[in-house]
């Protein structure tokens, strides 16, 4: 990466592009970037989970908290995709309150 004209010594967080698809699953690359940034306190003006994140997570059947935990725990996009796919195939059992 080349440095930009920025008075700050740290680069401002910016998630990957909206249209980047990993593992055939749209949006999770960007959403995982935002989840990690939220976890480490560098999210800035971005929002996790934003309305689009919430829609995608609902379609995947994964809570925002679960996805954040997955994003922080994995080391690669491939591992994240694998966890998302496993979670979709084996949803947790409903818990009676």
Secondary structure, 3 states (H helix, E strand, C coil): CCCCCCCCCCCCCCCCCCCCEECCEECHHHHHHHHHHHHHCCCCCCCCCCHHHHHHHHHHCCCHHHHHHHHHHCCCHHHHHHHHHHHHHCCCCCCCC
